[in-house]
Amino acid sequence: MVKLKSEVKGFIYDTCYGQVKKVFNSLTEQEVKTINRVLSEDDMLITESDDLNELFEFETEERLKNDTESLNEVLEWCEQ
């Protein structure tokens, strides 16, 4: 299973090209609303760890470490 790294409060993920576009170390509720209004249809703002395991299927910590979409910069492996 994966979760957001403790210093990462959110990130923009390009679903078309499969890559992390921007990382946020702090986010206010107002900033989240503003970002969501201006995102392209291919981009997704991810701020919650709850949906990560449904969106990104990593079976092992090794697969996360070897990820080529930069997800290993924003996600960390957790056992539960």
C-alpha positions in Angstrom: 0.0 0.0 0.0 1.1 3.6 -0.5 0.4 6.9 1.1 1.5 10.5 0.6 4.9 11.3 2.0 4.6 13.4 5.2 6.0 16.5 3.6 3.7 16.2 0.6 0.3 17.8 1.0 -0.8 17.2 -2.6 0.3 16.9 -6.2 -0.9 17.4 -9.7 -0.8 14.2 -11.7 -1.1 14.2 -15.5 -3.3 11.2 -16.4 -2.6 11.5 -20.1 1.2 11.3 -19.9 1.3 9.5 -16.5 3.6 11.9 -14.6 3.7 14.1 -11.6 3.6 17.7 -12.8 3.7 19.7 -9.5 4.2 18.9 -5.8 2.7 21.0 -3.0 4.3 21.0 0.5 1.4 23.1 1.8 -2.1 23.7 0.6 -5.0 25.7 1.9 -8.6 24.9 1.2 -8.9 28.0 -0.9 -5.8 27.0 -3.0 -7.3 23.5 -3.6 -10.5 25.1 -4.9 -8.6 27.5 -7.1 -6.3 24.7 -8.5 -9.3 22.5 -9.2 -11.0 25.3 -11.2 -8.0 25.7 -13.5 -6.8 22.1 -14.0 -7.0 20.7 -17.5 -9.2 17.7 -18.1 -6.1 15.4 -18.1 -4.8 16.7 -14.8 -5.8 15.5 -11.3 -5.1 17.2 -8.0 -4.4 14.5 -5.4 -4.5 15.6 -1.7 -5.8 12.5 0.1 -4.0 9.2 0.8 -7.4 7.4 0.9 -7.7 6.9 -2.9 -4.1 6.4 -3.7 -4.2 2.6 -3.7 -7.2 2.6 -6.1 -5.5 5.0 -8.4 -2.0 3.6 -8.4 -1.5 -0.2 -8.1 1.9 -1.0 -6.5 2.2 -4.5 -5.3 5.6 -4.1 -3.7 7.8 -1.4 -2.3 10.4 -2.3 -5.0 7.9 -1.4 -7.7 7.3 2.0 -6.1 11.0 2.7 -5.9 11.5 1.8 -9.6 8.5 3.9 -10.8 9.1 6.0 -13.9 6.2 8.4 -13.4 7.9 10.3 -10.4 5.3 8.8 -8.0 8.2 7.7 -5.8 8.9 11.3 -5.1 5.4 11.9 -3.6 4.4 8.5 -2.3 5.9 6.1 0.2 5.2 2.4 0.9 3.3 1.5 4.0 2.3 -2.0 5.3 -1.2 -1.0 6.3 
